Amino acid sequence: MSDPFSEKVRNAPPPGQFWRPEIGDDIIGIYYGDRPVKTKYGEKAAMKIEDELTKDMKLVMKTDFLKKEFERLNIQIGERVGLKYQGKPGKAHLWSVFVDRPEKEKEEK
């Protein structure tokens, strides 16, 4: 039996691979929320982003910088986001963070 729900389950992407960017690398895709991951520093949050080029689910460590940017931009699950890794010039990893939202149409008076 084939129905939309069955197809969605059968075609679900795998849980994700960690994305390990180099300076200047970017990812554009749909944000699917966070999931806990175990690290040598304890449990941390990783963001799930479906890469629109490869359709692979990627995990991106949710650093303090990324957390603040996602909060500042009010990024919600299901939105299209873009992340560009800018490197680690000091103690923190730096990113450019974008969210693809339609511009609000100006109301005519």
trRosetta pair geometry for C-beta under 8 A, 3 or more apart (Angstrom, degrees):
i j d omega theta_ij theta_ji phi_ij phi_ji
1 6 6.5 165 105 -46 81 165
2 6 5.8 -135 -137 81 42 133
2 7 6.3 55 -166 -58 88 96
3 6 5.0 91 49 10 71 105
3 7 7.1 -139 91 -6 33 91
4 7 5.7 -58 -147 38 30 112
4 8 6.3 33 156 -23 66 105
5 8 5.6 -53 -150 32 32 114
5 9 6.5 29 154 -16 65 104
6 9 5.9 -57 -151 37 32 109
6 10 6.1 25 155 -14 67 111
7 10 5.8 -59 -142 42 30 108
7 11 5.8 6 165 1 67 117
8 11 6.4 -71 -138 51 21 95
8 12 6.7 51 154 -63 60 85
9 12 5.9 -24 -156 -23 31 115
13 16 7.6 58 126 -70 111 66
13 50 6.2 157 7 -118 160 107
13 55 6.6 -160 -91 152 124 78
13 56 6.5 145 -159 -148 129 33
13 57 4.2 141 120 -27 132 107
14 17 7.8 42 94 -32 120 82
14 56 7.7 -17 45 -151 96 77
14 57 6.2 -151 74 38 58 114
15 35 7.9 -93 -171 78 100 172
15 57 6.6 -127 140 91 17 140
16 35 7.9 155 31 39 141 138
16 46 7.7 174 109 124 147 130
16 48 5.7 -123 -64 -125 151 91
16 56 7.8 113 -127 158 58 82
16 57 4.0 -87 -86 118 82 100
16 58 5.9 111 -154 -149 101 7
16 59 4.2 107 138 -40 131 94
17 56 6.8 -23 27 165 108 126
17 57 7.6 123 13 87 64 66
17 58 6.3 -39 67 -119 70 60
17 59 6.7 -154 95 17 21 94
18 46 7.4 -84 -107 -143 85 144
18 58 7.5 59 -165 -168 16 74
18 59 4.9 -50 -96 72 54 103
18 60 7.8 124 -153 -86 64 32
18 61 7.6 23 -144 -39 108 87
19 27 6.2 -16 -162 -54 164 150
19 49 7.7 -31 -10 56 145 113
19 58 4.1 37 -46 -176 117 124
19 59 6.6 179 2 66 79 45
19 60 5.4 -23 48 -81 115 80
21 25 3.6 -156 -154 71 102 131
21 26 7.7 69 -132 -60 141 21
21 27 7.5 -117 -75 -24 127 104
21 85 3.9 154 108 -3 140 152
22 25 5.1 99 51 -25 64 117
22 85 7.2 145 86 84 23 135
23 85 6.2 -121 -117 114 34 96
23 86 6.8 23 -145 -178 82 23
23 87 4.2 13 -106 -70 111 99
24 84 7.2 -22 -156 -174 30 98
24 85 7.0 -33 25 74 20 80
24 86 7.9 70 -64 -108 43 40
25 84 7.3 174 93 -149 37 59
25 85 5.2 12 59 33 83 115
26 82 6.3 6 -178 -175 117 91
26 83 6.3 171 -151 89 68 50
26 84 4.1 -24 -95 -98 103 76
26 85 7.2 -160 -80 8 49 70
27 49 6.0 99 133 112 130 142
27 51 5.7 -79 -154 -107 101 92
27 58 6.2 -102 -146 63 155 156
27 60 7.3 -158 48 -64 150 134
27 82 7.2 177 89 -148 46 51
27 83 5.2 1 53 53 89 96
28 51 7.5 77 65 -148 48 60
28 52 5.4 -44 104 25 85 119
28 53 7.6 82 57 -23 90 93
28 80 7.1 22 178 178 85 95
28 81 7.3 -162 -143 97 52 43
28 82 4.5 -9 -102 -103 86 87
28 83 8.0 -175 -75 22 46 59
29 49 4.7 116 76 166 116 91
29 50 4.7 -156 172 84 126 52
29 51 4.8 -99 -57 -103 145 21
29 52 4.5 -174 -98 -28 74 78
29 58 7.4 120 41 28 153 109
29 80 7.0 -122 148 -143 15 71
29 81 7.0 -19 67 57 51 73
30 49 6.9 162 77 -155 39 61
30 50 4.7 0 51 45 93 106
30 52 7.3 104 -14 -69 77 93
30 78 6.5 -21 -167 -151 106 31
30 79 7.3 158 -145 85 64 24
30 80 5.9 -45 -89 -94 60 61
30 81 7.6 101 -136 16 17 80
31 47 6.5 -42 -144 -178 95 114
31 48 7.4 111 -166 81 50 61
31 49 5.7 -26 -99 -101 55 82
31 75 6.1 53 32 159 169 117
31 76 7.7 143 81 98 125 31
31 77 6.1 -123 110 -123 89 42
31 78 7.1 -40 69 20 76 20
31 79 5.6 -1 34 62 112 74
31 80 7.7 176 -3 -107 82 12
31 81 4.9 51 -44 -1 112 128
32 48 4.0 -55 70 99 105 111
32 49 6.9 -178 14 -87 85 27
32 50 6.3 74 -28 -24 121 95
32 57 7.2 -37 28 -136 148 109
32 77 6.3 44 -151 -150 27 93
32 78 7.7 70 -99 -64 50 45
33 47 7.5 -160 123 -145 22 64
33 48 5.9 7 65 38 59 108
33 77 4.7 2 -59 -102 88 119
34 45 4.4 -4 -175 -171 133 111
34 46 6.5 144 -155 72 75 35
34 47 5.5 -46 -96 -95 74 54
34 48 7.0 175 -104 0 21 83
34 62 6.0 -18 -119 -33 123 150
35 45 7.3 139 68 -152 25 65
35 46 5.8 -28 64 63 76 88
35 48 6.0 53 -4 -41 108 113
35 59 7.4 -72 53 -121 109 114
36 43 5.2 -2 -170 -174 113 112
36 44 7.3 144 -152 76 63 29
36 45 6.3 -50 -98 -98 52 56
36 46 7.7 98 -157 16 10 83
37 43 7.1 154 77 -152 33 64
37 44 5.8 -28 65 67 85 79
37 45 7.5 105 18 -145 84 12
37 46 4.6 35 -8 -11 129 123
37 59 6.9 96 -57 176 147 145
37 61 7.8 -96 54 -104 137 78
38 42 7.6 -85 -146 170 64 25
38 43 5.7 -39 -99 -95 59 68
39 42 6.6 -3 62 57 82 33
39 43 7.4 141 20 -108 77 18
39 44 5.2 10 3 7 127 118
39 61 8.0 50 -70 -118 144 123
41 44 6.8 43 79 -46 103 118
44 61 6.3 8 128 -149 137 95
44 62 7.1 -179 161 50 94 82
45 61 7.8 111 88 -162 53 53
45 62 4.2 -28 97 41 100 131
45 67 7.8 87 68 -85 134 113
46 59 4.2 18 157 -175 134 105
46 60 6.3 149 -167 66 79 32
46 61 5.5 -46 -107 -97 81 42
46 62 6.2 -168 -108 -11 21 87
47 59 7.1 147 70 -156 44 52
47 60 4.7 -22 57 61 99 93
47 61 7.9 4 13 87 80 5
47 62 5.2 109 -34 -71 91 98
47 66 7.1 -114 -17 148 137 140
47 70 7.8 -177 -93 -74 140 151
48 57 5.8 -12 -166 -172 97 106
48 58 7.5 147 -154 75 47 43
48 59 6.2 -24 -95 -98 60 67
49 57 7.4 147 76 -157 34 57
49 58 5.2 -27 68 64 86 94
49 59 8.0 156 23 -92 75 20
49 60 6.1 16 7 -2 120 117
49 81 6.6 -90 -123 64 123 113
49 83 7.4 -119 -60 5 173 124
50 55 6.6 -6 179 -155 100 44
50 56 7.3 175 -151 89 60 28
50 57 5.4 -35 -96 -97 70 66
50 58 7.6 151 -105 15 19 76
51 54 4.6 18 97 43 126 93
51 55 6.7 -69 78 -14 76 12
51 56 5.1 7 36 56 116 77
51 57 7.7 -164 5 -91 79 15
51 58 5.4 66 -39 -14 105 119
52 55 7.4 28 -147 -74 24 54
52 80 7.7 24 -55 -139 137 107
60 66 7.2 -173 129 -138 114 168
60 83 6.6 77 -139 62 168 171
61 66 7.8 141 105 26 58 146
62 66 5.2 -127 -151 88 56 122
62 67 5.4 79 164 -65 100 88
62 70 7.7 -39 -144 3 108 145
63 66 4.8 94 50 10 76 99
63 67 6.9 -134 95 -7 39 88
63 92 6.9 130 162 -160 136 87
63 93 5.3 -169 -51 53 170 111
63 95 7.9 149 48 -9 125 123
64 67 5.6 -53 -146 35 31 115
64 68 6.4 30 157 -18 65 106
64 92 7.1 -79 61 -129 104 119
65 68 6.1 -59 -153 36 27 108
65 69 6.4 22 153 -15 64 110
65 92 5.4 119 -45 173 126 123
65 93 6.3 -147 34 78 139 69
65 94 6.4 -121 -173 -110 165 44
65 95 6.2 141 121 21 121 98
66 69 5.6 -57 -144 40 34 110
66 70 6.1 34 158 -19 68 106
66 83 7.6 6 -121 -125 116 129
66 95 5.9 34 -83 32 87 149
66 97 6.9 139 -132 -78 69 137
67 70 6.0 -57 -148 37 27 109
67 71 6.4 24 154 -15 63 108
68 71 5.7 -57 -148 40 31 110
68 72 6.1 33 154 -23 67 108
69 72 5.5 -51 -140 36 31 113
69 73 6.2 14 163 -2 65 111
69 95 6.8 -113 7 82 164 111
69 97 4.1 113 152 29 140 155
70 73 6.3 -63 -141 50 25 99
70 75 4.6 -78 -152 40 77 118
70 97 7.0 -108 -63 -176 60 154
71 74 7.1 21 -175 -76 33 46
73 97 6.5 -141 -10 120 148 116
73 99 5.1 152 161 -7 132 130
75 79 5.6 -137 -160 64 77 140
75 81 6.0 38 -146 -88 139 126
75 97 7.8 -93 -41 165 144 121
75 99 5.1 -158 -100 -89 96 134
76 79 5.3 97 62 -20 70 118
79 99 5.6 3 148 -157 134 106
79 100 7.1 168 174 54 86 70
79 101 7.1 -23 -148 -73 120 87
80 99 7.2 124 82 -163 57 56
80 100 4.0 -26 86 46 111 122
81 97 7.1 -24 -170 -167 109 82
81 98 6.5 148 -164 83 59 59
81 99 5.4 -28 -105 -102 76 65
81 100 7.2 -145 -78 4 25 84
82 96 7.9 -19 116 110 94 90
82 97 7.4 152 84 -160 61 37
82 98 4.0 -3 55 58 103 112
82 99 7.8 -156 21 -70 74 25
82 100 7.1 81 -17 -39 101 98
83 95 5.6 -28 -162 -167 91 126
83 96 7.3 148 -159 77 41 57
83 97 5.9 -4 -107 -107 72 68
83 98 7.7 -155 -66 27 35 75
84 95 6.5 142 71 -163 49 69
84 96 4.2 -3 54 51 106 104
85 93 7.2 -41 -147 180 94 107
85 94 7.9 110 -168 85 52 56
85 95 6.0 -37 -106 -105 46 80
86 94 4.1 -55 73 102 115 100
86 95 6.0 -175 8 -94 95 22
86 96 6.2 97 -46 -22 116 84
87 93 7.5 -144 130 -146 21 64
87 94 6.2 -2 65 47 56 99
88 91 7.8 -67 -175 138 97 9
88 92 6.9 -158 -138 101 80 28
88 93 4.9 -41 -86 -95 96 60
88 94 7.0 164 -93 5 40 78
89 94 6.8 1 12 -2 95 131
